[in-house]
Amino acid sequence: MTETKLSNQRCQTLLISIRKIIQAVDIHSRKLNKEFGLTGPQLIVLQQISSHGQISITPLSRATSLSQATVTDITKRLEARGYIARKQREDDRRAVSLFLTKKGQDIIQNLPPLLQEKFTELFSDIEDWEQMMIISAFERVVSLMAADKIEASPILVTGPIRQNTNG
């Protein structure tokens, strides 16, 4: 087999693996939507609000690596469904904090583990040297796909992410 043909075959194998990862994330996101009526990004927003107790849009956007417009849209939907509420901050009347309602707290308690939690558990069991090889290989793939300027949190869901404009 020629070197070019072998290289093309390896590339196809890698692209298939990337596609499988994308499909796994997509399937998980659809399952969450079907079972809970919420999208992955909505669940991530709920989890971040829960972990902070209360938080405003800008820090929530940073914590989730979602754009402010996306977070604003998500929080409006979550508020309309009764999962979160807004209140004016006492230290700055112009600012609004988001917090979970009882309904929001209930859904957080009943959530199954998200995909990244299972991945983290399994990845942690791999030897250090192999973890470093995998990280290095993935960072190289990210670079090859010209995706190294994209900011992303370690959350495996589908949805728009914020692009890093500082670079």
N, C-alpha and C positions, 0 to 999 in steps of 0.2 A: 504494500500500500504506500502511495507517495506521501510525503510529509504534508503537503497541502490538503490532501484528502483526509488524512488522519486528524489534522488540525480542525478541518470543517466538521468532522464527526464529533470531536470533543466539544466543539462549540455548540452543536445541536444538542448534545447530552446536557450541557450546562443550561442552555435555554429551556429545555424541557424541565429541568429541576427548578429553575426560577419560576416557570409557569405553574408547577405543582405547588410551590409555596404560595403564590398568589391565589390559586384556587382554594387551598386550605384555609387561608385567611378569609376569603370570600364566603366559603361554606360556613365557617364559624360565625361570621357576621350575620348571615342570613338565618342561621339557627337561633341566634340571640333575638333577632327581629321577630321571628315566628313565635318563639316561646314567651317573650316579654313585651313584644310590640315596640321595641326600642332598637335603634341602630347602634352599632358599635361606638361611634363618636358620642352619641347621647349617653350611653352607659359610662364612657370614660369621663364625660363631664360630670355626671352624677357622682362617680367615685371620687373625683378631685374635690368637688364641693363637700362631700362627706368627710374626706380626710382633712380638709381645712376648717371645717365647721361653718365658716362663712368666708366668702371671697368675692371680689369684684371681677368684672369682665377681663380687664387687661392681664392681671396675674393668672387668671384662669386660662386665658389664651396661651400664655407662656407655658403653663404647667402641662397643657394638653398638646402643644405644638399644632394647634388649629388656629386659623386666622381669626381676628376679632369679629369679622363679619359672620363667619361660620359659628363661632361661639354665641354671638348675639342671637342668631337664628335658632340655634339649638335651645338656648335658654328660654326663648319665647315659647317654643313648642313644649318644653318641659313644664314651664309655668302654666300654660293653658291646660295641660293634662293633670295638674295638681301635684307634681313631683317636687317642685321647688317654689320658693316665694322670694320676693325682693323686699328689702327695707332700706330706708335711707340710713347712711352711716351717721353716727352721732358726732364724729370728729370732722366731718365734711358733708354738709347737707346736699351738696351737688352729687356726691358719689353714692352709689347703690351697692349693697352687698347682697349676694345670693346665698340662700341656705336651704337645706332639705326640709320638706314638710314631713309629717308622719308617713304619708304614702311613699315619699321618696326614700325615707329610712327603711321602710318595709321592703321595698324592691332591692335595695342594696344588700340587705341581710339574706335575701333569697336568691341572689345571683349565683350561678355556677362559676367555677374558676374560669377566668378568661384564658384564651389560647397562650398568651405569653407566660402565664403562671405555670402551666404544664411544661412548656418549653424550658423555662428557667429551671424547673425541678430536674428535668432530664439532662439539660446541658451541664448543670452543676455536678452531675455524677461522672462526667467525662474527665479524663486526666488533664492536668494543666497544660501540658505540651500540645495536646490535641485541641483544646479550647483555643489556644493561641494560634494554631494553624488555621482553624476555622474562621476566627476573627480576621486574621490576615487575608485569607482568601476572599472573604466577603467584602472587606474594605477595598480590595483590588477590583472586584466585580463592580462595586459601587462607582469606583473611579472610571472604569472602562465604560460604564453606562452614562457617564457625565452626570451622575446623581449626587456627587459629593458636596454640592452647594445647597442641597435640600436638608432642612432641619426636620428631625423627626424624633418623637419620644419613643421609648421602648414599649410601645403598645401595638399589638397586632390586630388592627381593625382596618376596614376599608373606609375611605372617606377622604375629603380634601385635607391636605396638610399645608402648613405655612412654608413658603419658600424663603430661605435666608437671602436677604438683600444686602447683607454686609460683606460682600466679598468680591 
